[in-house]
Amino acid sequence: MAQVDIRVNGREYRVTCEDGHEDRLQRLAAYFDKYVTQLSEDLGQIGDSRLMLLSALTVCDELFEARERVGDLETATDKLDKETAGAASRAIEAATKRVNEIVERLQ
């Protein structure tokens, strides 16, 4: 297990994670810290516990909205008939082929 030092709200925390996940943990901490910092600036000194709770709820709200959007997209694609879905797939494949051809010429 690896140990990573992360910084949230100006404080250092040592966190354990699986080997190879150190960079991801750093990115997650930095992402969360943005919410903590913004709320701290907006609300002032409300205490660390409340600040962390409100930040976590804000991130959870963002997660729930993203999940709802994914669900909406999945539902929308379920409604496509096979012919429309196939045409979209062929268009994507053609665009990918064209991009690859351009890349080869540039190299």
The first five atom37 places (N, CA, C, CB, O) and aatype in JSON, in Angstrom:
{
  "aatype": [12, 0, 5, 19, 3, 9, 1, 19, 2, 7, 1, 6, 18, 1, 19, 16, 4, 6, 3, 7, 8, 6, 3, 1, 10, 5, 1, 10, 0, 0, 18, 13, 3, 11, 18, 19, 16, 5, 10, 15, 6, 3, 10, 7, 5, 9, 7, 3, 15, 1, 10, 12, 10, 10, 15, 0, 10, 16, 19, 4, 3, 6, 10, 13, 6, 0, 1, 6, 1, 19, 7, 3, 10, 6, 16, 0, 16, 3, 11, 10, 3, 11, 6, 16, 0, 7, 0, 0, 15, 1, 0, 9, 6, 0, 0, 16, 11, 1, 19, 2, 6, 9, 19, 6, 1, 10, 5],
  "atom_mask": [
    [1, 1, 1, 1, 1],
    [1, 1, 1, 1, 1],
    [1, 1, 1, 1, 1],
    [1, 1, 1, 1, 1],
    [1, 1, 1, 1, 1],
    [1, 1, 1, 1, 1],
    [1, 1, 1, 1, 1],
    [1, 1, 1, 1, 1],
    [1, 1, 1, 1, 1],
    [1, 1, 1, 0, 1],
    [1, 1, 1, 1, 1],
    [1, 1, 1, 1, 1],
    [1, 1, 1, 1, 1],
    [1, 1, 1, 1, 1],
    [1, 1, 1, 1, 1],
    [1, 1, 1, 1, 1],
    [1, 1, 1, 1, 1],
    [1, 1, 1, 1, 1],
    [1, 1, 1, 1, 1],
    [1, 1, 1, 0, 1],
    [1, 1, 1, 1, 1],
    [1, 1, 1, 1, 1],
    [1, 1, 1, 1, 1],
    [1, 1, 1, 1, 1],
    [1, 1, 1, 1, 1],
    [1, 1, 1, 1, 1],
    [1, 1, 1, 1, 1],
    [1, 1, 1, 1, 1],
    [1, 1, 1, 1, 1],
    [1, 1, 1, 1, 1],
    [1, 1, 1, 1, 1],
    [1, 1, 1, 1, 1],
    [1, 1, 1, 1, 1],
    [1, 1, 1, 1, 1],
    [1, 1, 1, 1, 1],
    [1, 1, 1, 1, 1],
    [1, 1, 1, 1, 1],
    [1, 1, 1, 1, 1],
    [1, 1, 1, 1, 1],
    [1, 1, 1, 1, 1],
    [1, 1, 1, 1, 1],
    [1, 1, 1, 1, 1],
    [1, 1, 1, 1, 1],
    [1, 1, 1, 0, 1],
    [1, 1, 1, 1, 1],
    [1, 1, 1, 1, 1],
    [1, 1, 1, 0, 1],
    [1, 1, 1, 1, 1],
    [1, 1, 1, 1, 1],
    [1, 1, 1, 1, 1],
    [1, 1, 1, 1, 1],
    [1, 1, 1, 1, 1],
    [1, 1, 1, 1, 1],
    [1, 1, 1, 1, 1],
    [1, 1, 1, 1, 1],
    [1, 1, 1, 1, 1],
    [1, 1, 1, 1, 1],
    [1, 1, 1, 1, 1],
    [1, 1, 1, 1, 1],
    [1, 1, 1, 1, 1],
    [1, 1, 1, 1, 1],
    [1, 1, 1, 1, 1],
    [1, 1, 1, 1, 1],
    [1, 1, 1, 1, 1],
    [1, 1, 1, 1, 1],
    [1, 1, 1, 1, 1],
    [1, 1, 1, 1, 1],
    [1, 1, 1, 1, 1],
    [1, 1, 1, 1, 1],
    [1, 1, 1, 1, 1],
    [1, 1, 1, 0, 1],
    [1, 1, 1, 1, 1],
    [1, 1, 1, 1, 1],
    [1, 1, 1, 1, 1],
    [1, 1, 1, 1, 1],
    [1, 1, 1, 1, 1],
    [1, 1, 1, 1, 1],
    [1, 1, 1, 1, 1],
    [1, 1, 1, 1, 1],
    [1, 1, 1, 1, 1],
    [1, 1, 1, 1, 1],
    [1, 1, 1, 1, 1],
    [1, 1, 1, 1, 1],
    [1, 1, 1, 1, 1],
    [1, 1, 1, 1, 1],
    [1, 1, 1, 0, 1],
    [1, 1, 1, 1, 1],
    [1, 1, 1, 1, 1],
    [1, 1, 1, 1, 1],
    [1, 1, 1, 1, 1],
    [1, 1, 1, 1, 1],
    [1, 1, 1, 1, 1],
    [1, 1, 1, 1, 1],
    [1, 1, 1, 1, 1],
    [1, 1, 1, 1, 1],
    [1, 1, 1, 1, 1],
    [1, 1, 1, 1, 1],
    [1, 1, 1, 1, 1],
    [1, 1, 1, 1, 1],
    [1, 1, 1, 1, 1],
    [1, 1, 1, 1, 1],
    [1, 1, 1, 1, 1],
    [1, 1, 1, 1, 1],
    [1, 1, 1, 1, 1],
    [1, 1, 1, 1, 1],
    [1, 1, 1, 1, 1],
    [1, 1, 1, 1, 1]
  ],
  "atom_positions": [
    [[0.84, -1.18, 0.0], [0.0, 0.0, 0.0], [0.89, 1.24, 0.0], [-0.96, 0.0, 1.22], [1.9, 1.31, 0.7]],
    [[0.48, 2.21, -0.79], [1.24, 3.45, -0.88], [0.64, 4.49, 0.06], [1.25, 3.99, -2.34], [-0.55, 4.43, 0.39]],
    [[1.46, 5.42, 0.48], [0.98, 6.54, 1.29], [1.19, 7.83, 0.49], [1.74, 6.6, 2.67], [2.24, 8.05, -0.11]],
    [[0.17, 8.66, 0.5], [0.18, 9.89, -0.27], [-0.15, 11.05, 0.66], [-0.81, 9.83, -1.46], [-1.07, 10.95, 1.48]],
    [[0.58, 12.14, 0.52], [0.25, 13.36, 1.25], [-0.63, 14.21, 0.36], [1.54, 14.13, 1.67], [-0.24, 14.59, -0.74]],
    [[-1.83, 14.52, 0.86], [-2.75, 15.38, 0.12], [-3.0, 16.64, 0.94], [-4.1, 14.63, -0.2], [-2.77, 16.67, 2.14]],
    [[-3.48, 17.66, 0.27], [-3.75, 18.94, 0.92], [-5.19, 19.33, 0.65], [-2.76, 20.05, 0.43], [-5.62, 19.43, -0.5]],
    [[-5.94, 19.55, 1.73], [-7.33, 20.01, 1.64], [-7.51, 21.13, 2.64], [-8.34, 18.84, 1.91], [-7.22, 20.98, 3.83]],
    [[-7.99, 22.25, 2.16], [-8.23, 23.43, 2.99], [-6.96, 23.87, 3.74], [-9.36, 23.13, 3.99], [-7.01, 24.29, 4.9]],
    [[-5.83, 23.76, 3.04], [-4.58, 24.21, 3.63], [-3.95, 23.26, 4.63], [0.0, 0.0, 0.0], [-2.93, 23.58, 5.22]],
    [[-4.55, 22.1, 4.82], [-4.02, 21.13, 5.77], [-3.52, 19.89, 5.04], [-5.09, 20.74, 6.8], [-4.09, 19.46, 4.04]],
    [[-2.43, 19.35, 5.55], [-1.84, 18.13, 4.98], [-2.47, 16.91, 5.65], [-0.3, 18.12, 5.16], [-2.67, 16.87, 6.86]],
    [[-2.76, 15.92, 4.82], [-3.28, 14.65, 5.31], [-2.47, 13.53, 4.63], [-4.82, 14.5, 5.01], [-2.19, 13.61, 3.44]],
    [[-2.11, 12.53, 5.38], [-1.46, 11.35, 4.81], [-2.53, 10.28, 4.65], [-0.26, 10.84, 5.73], [-3.22, 9.91, 5.6]],
    [[-2.66, 9.8, 3.41], [-3.71, 8.85, 3.07], [-3.07, 7.62, 2.44], [-4.77, 9.5, 2.12], [-2.12, 7.73, 1.66]],
    [[-3.6, 6.47, 2.77], [-3.11, 5.22, 2.19], [-4.0, 4.84, 1.01], [-3.1, 4.09, 3.25], [-5.22, 4.98, 1.06]],
    [[-3.35, 4.34, -0.04], [-4.1, 3.88, -1.21], [-3.36, 2.7, -1.83], [-4.29, 5.03, -2.25], [-2.24, 2.38, -1.44]],
    [[-4.0, 2.07, -2.78], [-3.37, 0.96, -3.48], [-2.21, 1.48, -4.32], [-4.39, 0.21, -4.37], [-2.26, 2.6, -4.83]],
    [[-1.18, 0.67, -4.45], [-0.05, 1.05, -5.29], [-0.54, 1.36, -6.7], [1.02, -0.07, -5.32], [-1.38, 0.65, -7.26]],
    [[-0.01, 2.42, -7.26], [-0.38, 2.82, -8.61], [-1.53, 3.8, -8.67], [0.0, 0.0, 0.0], [-1.83, 4.33, -9.74]],
    [[-2.2, 4.05, -7.54], [-3.32, 4.97, -7.52], [-2.97, 6.34, -6.93], [-4.46, 4.35, -6.75], [-3.86, 7.14, -6.65]],
    [[-1.7, 6.58, -6.73], [-1.28, 7.82, -6.06], [-1.68, 9.07, -6.85], [0.24, 7.8, -5.86], [-2.21, 10.02, -6.27]],
    [[-1.44, 9.06, -8.16], [-1.79, 10.23, -8.97], [-3.29, 10.49, -8.97], [-1.3, 10.05, -10.4], [-3.74, 11.64, -8.88]],
    [[-4.06, 9.43, -9.06], [-5.52, 9.58, -9.04], [-5.98, 10.18, -7.72], [-6.22, 8.22, -9.28], [-6.84, 11.06, -7.69]],
    [[-5.42, 9.71, -6.63], [-5.78, 10.23, -5.32], [-5.43, 11.71, -5.21], [-5.07, 9.43, -4.22], [-6.19, 12.49, -4.64]],
    [[-4.28, 12.09, -5.74], [-3.88, 13.5, -5.73], [-4.89, 14.34, -6.52], [-2.46, 13.67, -6.32], [-5.28, 15.42, -6.08]],
    [[-5.31, 13.84, -7.69], [-6.28, 14.57, -8.51], [-7.62, 14.68, -7.81], [-6.46, 13.89, -9.88], [-8.27, 15.73, -7.85]],
    [[-8.05, 13.6, -7.16], [-9.32, 13.63, -6.42], [-9.26, 14.66, -5.29], [-9.64, 12.24, -5.86], [-10.2, 15.42, -5.07]],
    [[-8.15, 14.66, -4.56], [-8.0, 15.6, -3.45], [-8.0, 17.04, -3.96], [-6.7, 15.31, -2.68], [-8.61, 17.91, -3.34]],
    [[-7.31, 17.29, -5.07], [-7.28, 18.64, -5.63], [-8.67, 19.08, -6.08], [-6.3, 18.71, -6.82], [-9.06, 20.23, -5.9]],
    [[-9.42, 18.16, -6.67], [-10.79, 18.45, -7.11], [-11.67, 18.81, -5.92], [-11.38, 17.24, -7.87], [-12.4, 19.8, -5.95]],
    [[-11.59, 17.99, -4.87], [-12.38, 18.24, -3.67], [-11.95, 19.55, -3.0], [-12.23, 17.07, -2.68], [-12.79, 20.3, -2.51]],
    [[-10.66, 19.81, -2.98], [-10.15, 21.01, -2.35], [-10.71, 22.27, -3.01], [-8.64, 21.03, -2.41], [-10.9, 23.29, -2.34]],
    [[-10.97, 22.22, -4.31], [-11.57, 23.38, -4.99], [-12.92, 23.72, -4.39], [-11.72, 23.11, -6.5], [-13.24, 24.9, -4.19]],
    [[-13.71, 22.7, -4.09], [-15.02, 22.93, -3.47], [-14.87, 23.47, -2.05], [-15.84, 21.64, -3.47], [-15.57, 24.4, -1.65]],
    [[-13.97, 22.88, -1.31], [-13.74, 23.31, 0.07], [-13.29, 24.77, 0.09], [-12.69, 22.4, 0.77], [-13.79, 25.58, 0.87]],
    [[-12.34, 25.1, -0.77], [-11.82, 26.47, -0.82], [-12.91, 27.46, -1.2], [-10.66, 26.56, -1.83], [-13.04, 28.52, -0.58]],
    [[-13.71, 27.11, -2.21], [-14.77, 28.02, -2.65], [-15.81, 28.24, -1.55], [-15.46, 27.47, -3.92], [-16.22, 29.37, -1.3]],
    [[-16.23, 27.16, -0.9], [-17.21, 27.3, 0.18], [-16.63, 28.09, 1.35], [-17.68, 25.93, 0.65], [-17.33, 28.89, 1.97]],
    [[-15.38, 27.87, 1.64], [-14.72, 28.6, 2.72], [-14.71, 30.09, 2.43], [-13.29, 28.08, 2.93], [-14.95, 30.91, 3.31]],
    [[-14.42, 30.44, 1.17], [-14.44, 31.85, 0.78], [-15.84, 32.43, 0.82], [-13.85, 32.02, -0.63], [-16.04, 33.57, 1.24]],
    [[-16.82, 31.64, 0.4], [-18.22, 32.12, 0.37], [-18.84, 32.23, 1.75], [-19.05, 31.19, -0.49], [-19.58, 33.18, 2.03]],
    [[-18.56, 31.26, 2.63], [-19.25, 31.19, 3.92], [-18.42, 31.67, 5.11], [-19.68, 29.78, 4.16], [-18.96, 31.89, 6.19]],
    [[-17.13, 31.82, 4.91], [-16.28, 32.22, 6.03], [-15.98, 31.05, 6.94], [0.0, 0.0, 0.0], [-16.1, 29.89, 6.53]],
    [[-15.59, 31.34, 8.16], [-15.23, 30.3, 9.11], [-16.48, 29.68, 9.72], [-14.32, 30.87, 10.22], [-17.13, 30.28, 10.59]],
    [[-16.81, 28.49, 9.26], [-17.99, 27.79, 9.78], [-17.59, 26.51, 10.49], [-18.98, 27.46, 8.64], [-18.45, 25.73, 10.91]],
    [[-16.3, 26.28, 10.64], [-15.8, 25.07, 11.28], [-15.46, 24.02, 10.24], [0.0, 0.0, 0.0], [-16.13, 23.88, 9.22]],
    [[-14.4, 23.28, 10.51], [-13.92, 22.28, 9.55], [-14.94, 21.19, 9.26], [-12.65, 21.64, 10.07], [-15.12, 20.8, 8.11]],
    [[-15.61, 20.71, 10.28], [-16.57, 19.62, 10.08], [-17.71, 20.05, 9.16], [-17.14, 19.16, 11.41], [-18.06, 19.33, 8.23]],
    [[-18.27, 21.21, 9.42], [-19.38, 21.7, 8.58], [-18.89, 22.0, 7.18], [-20.01, 22.96, 9.18], [-19.59, 21.73, 6.2]],
    [[-17.69, 22.57, 7.07], [-17.12, 22.88, 5.77], [-16.92, 21.62, 4.94], [-15.79, 23.63, 5.94], [-17.25, 21.59, 3.76]],
    [[-16.39, 20.58, 5.56], [-16.17, 19.31, 4.86], [-17.5, 18.67, 4.48], [-15.35, 18.34, 5.73], [-17.65, 18.14, 3.38]],
    [[-18.48, 18.72, 5.39], [-19.79, 18.15, 5.11], [-20.45, 18.85, 3.93], [-20.68, 18.24, 6.35], [-20.94, 18.19, 3.01]],
    [[-20.48, 20.17, 3.95], [-21.1, 20.92, 2.87], [-20.37, 20.7, 1.54], [-21.14, 22.42, 3.2], [-21.0, 20.62, 0.49]],
    [[-19.07, 20.6, 1.6], [-18.3, 20.33, 0.38], [-18.61, 18.94, -0.16], [-16.79, 20.46, 0.65], [-18.8, 18.77, -1.37]],
    [[-18.66, 17.95, 0.72], [-18.98, 16.59, 0.3], [-20.39, 16.52, -0.3], [-18.86, 15.62, 1.49], [-20.6, 15.84, -1.3]],
    [[-21.34, 17.22, 0.3], [-22.7, 17.25, -0.24], [-22.74, 17.91, -1.61], [-23.64, 17.97, 0.73], [-23.49, 17.48, -2.48]],
    [[-21.94, 18.95, -1.8], [-21.87, 19.63, -3.09], [-21.33, 18.69, -4.16], [-21.0, 20.89, -2.99], [-21.86, 18.64, -5.27]],
    [[-20.27, 17.96, -3.83], [-19.7, 17.01, -4.79], [-20.69, 15.88, -5.07], [-18.36, 16.43, -4.25], [-20.82, 15.43, -6.21]],
    [[-21.39, 15.41, -4.04], [-22.4, 14.36, -4.23], [-23.53, 14.85, -5.13], [-22.97, 13.9, -2.87], [-24.03, 14.1, -5.97]],
    [[-23.92, 16.09, -4.97], [-24.95, 16.67, -5.82], [-24.5, 16.67, -7.28], [-25.29, 18.1, -5.36], [-25.27, 16.33, -8.18]],
    [[-23.25, 17.04, -7.5], [-22.7, 17.02, -8.85], [-22.69, 15.59, -9.41], [-21.27, 17.6, -8.86], [-23.02, 15.38, -10.58]],
    [[-22.32, 14.63, -8.59], [-22.31, 13.23, -9.0], [-23.71, 12.76, -9.37], [-21.73, 12.36, -7.89], [-23.9, 12.11, -10.4]],
    [[-24.7, 13.08, -8.55], [-26.07, 12.66, -8.82], [-26.57, 13.27, -10.13], [-26.99, 13.07, -7.66], [-27.23, 12.58, -10.91]],
    [[-26.27, 14.54, -10.37], [-26.67, 15.18, -11.63], [-26.03, 14.47, -12.81], [-26.3, 16.67, -11.63], [-26.68, 14.25, -13.83]],
    [[-24.75, 14.13, -12.69], [-24.05, 13.44, -13.78], [-24.68, 12.07, -14.03], [-22.54, 13.29, -13.46], [-24.85, 11.66, -15.18]],
    [[-25.02, 11.36, -12.96], [-25.66, 10.05, -13.11], [-27.02, 10.17, -13.81], [-25.83, 9.37, -11.74], [-27.38, 9.34, -14.64]],
    [[-27.77, 11.21, -13.46], [-29.06, 11.42, -14.1], [-28.88, 11.68, -15.6], [-29.81, 12.6, -13.44], [-29.64, 11.16, -16.41]],
    [[-27.88, 12.48, -15.95], [-27.62, 12.76, -17.37], [-27.23, 11.49, -18.12], [-26.51, 13.8, -17.51], [-27.68, 11.27, -19.24]],
    [[-26.4, 10.66, -17.5], [-26.01, 9.4, -18.13], [-27.25, 8.53, -18.33], [-24.95, 8.64, -17.27], [-27.43, 7.93, -19.39]],
    [[-28.09, 8.47, -17.32], [-29.33, 7.7, -17.44], [-30.22, 8.22, -18.56], [0.0, 0.0, 0.0], [-30.81, 7.44, -19.3]],
    [[-30.31, 9.54, -18.67], [-31.1, 10.14, -19.75], [-30.52, 9.79, -21.12], [-31.16, 11.67, -19.59], [-31.26, 9.49, -22.05]],
    [[-29.2, 9.82, -21.24], [-28.56, 9.46, -22.51], [-28.78, 8.0, -22.85], [-27.07, 9.77, -22.45], [-29.04, 7.66, -24.0]],
    [[-28.67, 7.13, -21.84], [-28.9, 5.71, -22.09], [-30.33, 5.46, -22.53], [-28.58, 4.89, -20.84], [-30.57, 4.65, -23.42]],
    [[-31.27, 6.15, -21.91], [-32.68, 6.01, -22.29], [-32.89, 6.51, -23.7], [-33.59, 6.76, -21.3], [-33.64, 5.9, -24.47]],
    [[-32.25, 7.62, -24.04], [-32.4, 8.19, -25.38], [-31.85, 7.24, -26.45], [-31.7, 9.55, -25.47], [-32.46, 7.08, -27.51]],
    [[-30.72, 6.61, -26.17], [-30.14, 5.69, -27.16], [-30.98, 4.42, -27.28], [-28.7, 5.33, -26.79], [-31.0, 3.8, -28.34]],
    [[-31.66, 4.03, -26.21], [-32.53, 2.85, -26.28], [-33.68, 3.09, -27.25], [-33.08, 2.51, -24.89], [-34.21, 2.14, -27.83]],
    [[-34.07, 4.34, -27.44], [-35.19, 4.68, -28.29], [-34.82, 4.73, -29.77], [-35.76, 6.0, -27.87], [-35.7, 4.76, -30.63]],
    [[-33.51, 4.75, -30.08], [-33.09, 4.77, -31.48], [-33.38, 3.43, -32.14], [-31.6, 5.1, -31.59], [-33.15, 2.37, -31.55]],
    [[-33.87, 3.49, -33.36], [-34.05, 2.23, -34.06], [-32.7, 1.74, -34.57], [-35.06, 2.38, -35.23], [-31.74, 2.5, -34.62]],
    [[-32.63, 0.49, -34.94], [-31.36, -0.12, -35.33], [-30.75, 0.58, -36.54], [-31.55, -1.6, -35.63], [-29.53, 0.71, -36.63]],
    [[-31.59, 1.03, -37.46], [-31.09, 1.69, -38.67], [-30.4, 3.0, -38.33], [-32.23, 1.93, -39.67], [-29.33, 3.3, -38.86]],
    [[-31.01, 3.79, -37.45], [-30.43, 5.07, -37.05], [-29.14, 4.85, -36.27], [-31.44, 5.88, -36.2], [-28.15, 5.53, -36.5]],
    [[-29.16, 3.89, -35.34], [-27.97, 3.6, -34.56], [-26.84, 3.1, -35.46], [-28.27, 2.55, -33.47], [-25.68, 3.46, -35.26]],
    [[-27.17, 2.29, -36.44], [-26.17, 1.78, -37.37], [-25.57, 2.9, -38.22], [0.0, 0.0, 0.0], [-24.37, 2.91, -38.48]],
    [[-26.41, 3.83, -38.66], [-25.92, 4.95, -39.46], [-24.98, 5.83, -38.64], [-27.1, 5.79, -39.99], [-23.95, 6.29, -39.14]],
    [[-25.33, 6.04, -37.39], [-24.46, 6.85, -36.52], [-23.12, 6.15, -36.32], [-25.14, 7.12, -35.15], [-22.07, 6.79, -36.33]],
    [[-23.16, 4.85, -36.15], [-21.94, 4.07, -35.97], [-21.07, 4.15, -37.21], [-22.28, 2.61, -35.64], [-19.85, 4.31, -37.11]],
    [[-21.68, 4.03, -38.38], [-20.91, 4.1, -39.63], [-20.3, 5.49, -39.82], [-21.8, 3.75, -40.83], [-19.19, 5.62, -40.32]],
    [[-21.02, 6.54, -39.43], [-20.5, 7.9, -39.56], [-19.3, 8.11, -38.64], [-21.6, 8.94, -39.23], [-18.32, 8.76, -39.02]],
    [[-19.38, 7.56, -37.44], [-18.26, 7.67, -36.5], [-17.05, 6.92, -37.03], [-18.66, 7.14, -35.12], [-15.93, 7.41, -36.95]],
    [[-17.27, 5.73, -37.56], [-16.17, 4.94, -38.12], [-15.51, 5.66, -39.29], [-16.68, 3.57, -38.57], [-14.29, 5.66, -39.41]],
    [[-16.32, 6.29, -40.16], [-15.77, 7.01, -41.3], [-14.96, 8.22, -40.84], [-16.9, 7.47, -42.24], [-13.89, 8.5, -41.38]],
    [[-15.46, 8.93, -39.83], [-14.73, 10.09, -39.3], [-13.42, 9.64, -38.66], [-15.6, 10.85, -38.27], [-12.4, 10.31, -38.82]],
    [[-13.44, 8.54, -37.95], [-12.22, 8.02, -37.33], [-11.2, 7.64, -38.39], [-12.55, 6.81, -36.44], [-10.01, 7.94, -38.25]],
    [[-11.65, 6.99, -39.45], [-10.76, 6.61, -40.55], [-10.14, 7.86, -41.17], [-11.52, 5.79, -41.61], [-8.94, 7.88, -41.45]],
    [[-10.94, 8.87, -41.39], [-10.45, 10.12, -42.01], [-9.41, 10.79, -41.11], [-11.62, 11.09, -42.29], [-8.38, 11.26, -41.6]],
    [[-9.66, 10.85, -39.81], [-8.71, 11.45, -38.86], [-7.4, 10.66, -38.87], [-9.3, 11.48, -37.43], [-6.33, 11.26, -38.87]],
    [[-7.48, 9.34, -38.89], [-6.28, 8.51, -38.92], [-5.48, 8.74, -40.21], [-6.66, 7.02, -38.8], [-4.25, 8.77, -40.19]],
    [[-6.18, 8.91, -41.33], [-5.49, 9.21, -42.6], [-4.75, 10.54, -42.52], [-6.49, 9.23, -43.78], [-3.63, 10.65, -43.0]],
    [[-5.36, 11.54, -41.93], [-4.74, 12.84, -41.8], [-3.52, 12.76, -40.9], [-5.74, 13.85, -41.26], [-2.49, 13.36, -41.19]],
    [[-3.64, 12.02, -39.81], [-2.51, 11.84, -38.89], [-1.34, 11.18, -39.6], [-2.93, 11.0, -37.67], [-0.19, 11.59, -39.44]],
    [[-1.64, 10.14, -40.4], [-0.57, 9.45, -41.13], [0.13, 10.4, -42.09], [-1.15, 8.25, -41.9], [1.35, 10.36, -42.21]],
    [[-0.62, 11.25, -42.79], [-0.01, 12.2, -43.71], [0.85, 13.23, -42.99], [-1.07, 12.9, -44.52], [1.88, 13.65, -43.51]],
    [[0.42, 13.64, -41.81], [1.19, 14.64, -41.06], [2.48, 14.06, -40.5], [0.34, 15.19, -39.92], [3.45, 14.78, -40.29]],
    [[2.48, 12.75, -40.26], [3.7, 12.12, -39.73], [4.68, 11.97, -40.85], [3.41, 10.75, -39.07], [5.78, 11.47, -40.65]]
  ]
}
